[in-house]
Amino acid sequence: MFNISNYLEKFKKIGDRRDFIEQAAKESFKEAANIDIDPLSVRISHGKIVVSAPPASHAIIFMNRDKIISSLKKHLPEIIIEEIRCR
């Protein structure tokens, strides 16, 4: 018999993982560049991080991108991150 609660539990785990990644990204940006970002403004895919941030933060992120990437690798060792982009 099909149990819908077991099926939906799979999606809850995906959401929890995404929340963890977004929170780790926020902490990494704060630690490495002293920038507060909204965790929901971060997207990670294919080795790239895309951040929706105010234009004033773009330069700070660009100047500190190596520190941010190393901090992200420390917080999220299972995810490969090679590039940061701002929009």
N, C-alpha and C positions, 0 to 999 in steps of 0.2 A: 504494500500500500504506500502511496506517495505521501510524504510528510512535508507540508509546506514550510513549517518552522525550521526544519533542517536545511531546506533549500535556501531560505532567506538568510540564514545564519552566515552563509558563504559571502553574501553581499555586505553584511555588517563588518566582517573581518577586513574586507577591501577598504571600507570607509575608515576603519580604525587605523589601518596602515597609512592611508593618505593623510590623515590628521597628524600622525607621528612625523611623517616626512615634512609636512608644512611647518610644524612647530620646530623641528630640528633646523630647518632652513632659516626661520626667524631668529633663532638663537645664534646661528653661525654668522648672520649678517650683523647682529648686535655685537658679538664678540670680536669679529675681525675688522669691521668698519664703523662701529658705533652708530649704526643706522637702524631705526625701528621701521620694519616693514609689516604689512598686513600678511599673515600666513596664507590667506586666500589669494593673494596676488602672485604667488609663486607656482610655476609649472615646471616640472622636470620630465624631459623625454629625450631619448636618443643621445644622452650625454650632454645635453644642454639645459641650462636653467634660464627660463624667461621670467623676468620680474617686471611687474607693472608698478612703477615708482614715479614719484614726482621728478620733473626734469632736474631739479637741483641735486637730487640724489644720484643721478646717472654718472656724474663726474666722480663722485666719491666711490661708487661701486666700481667704476672703471679703474681708478687708481689702486684700489685695494683688492682687485679680482683674484690675485694669487693667494692672498691671505684668506679670502672668503672660500675659495675652492679647497684649500688645505683644511680649513675648519669644517667644511661640509664633508670632506672625506673622513675626517675624524669622527663626526657625528653619524654619518651614514656610510660606513665602509663597504656595504654591499651594493651601493649604487655608483656607477661610473659617471663622473662629472668632469667635463673637459672645457666647457665654455659657459660664460654668463652673458646674457643679452638683456637689455632694458627696452621697455616700450612705454 
